[in-house]
Amino acid sequence: MREALAIVSTWKAVERRADATVTGKKSSTATLFKQPGTKSEKVKSLAFGAAVKTISCVSGGRDTWCAAVVTGDDGDGERGWIAQSRLDFGKGDKGDKDDEK
């Protein structure tokens, strides 16, 4: 997590501790990354509707990434980063969309 914070040291922190669900196309998956950014190592693929607990989000330019914990069936939580655009924070904004928020 420390390396990820170094990468985004120039980004603006946005506090967002909340429960969310993965959104987008119902047939697609979202990726949880080790660090913010699509070039980072992939931690896990998340299905549409998967529950995610965000810790905080950072914004840099056009991208906003959220540090998150995803609890698996075994109860263990996996930590990583997910694009905020792939999350629904319960504003009734669920559905078959590509362009989120």
Helices and strands as residue ranges (DSSP letters): H 2-7, E 12-14, E 18-22, E 29-33, E 42-47, E 51-60, E 63-71, E 77-83, G 84-86, E 87-88
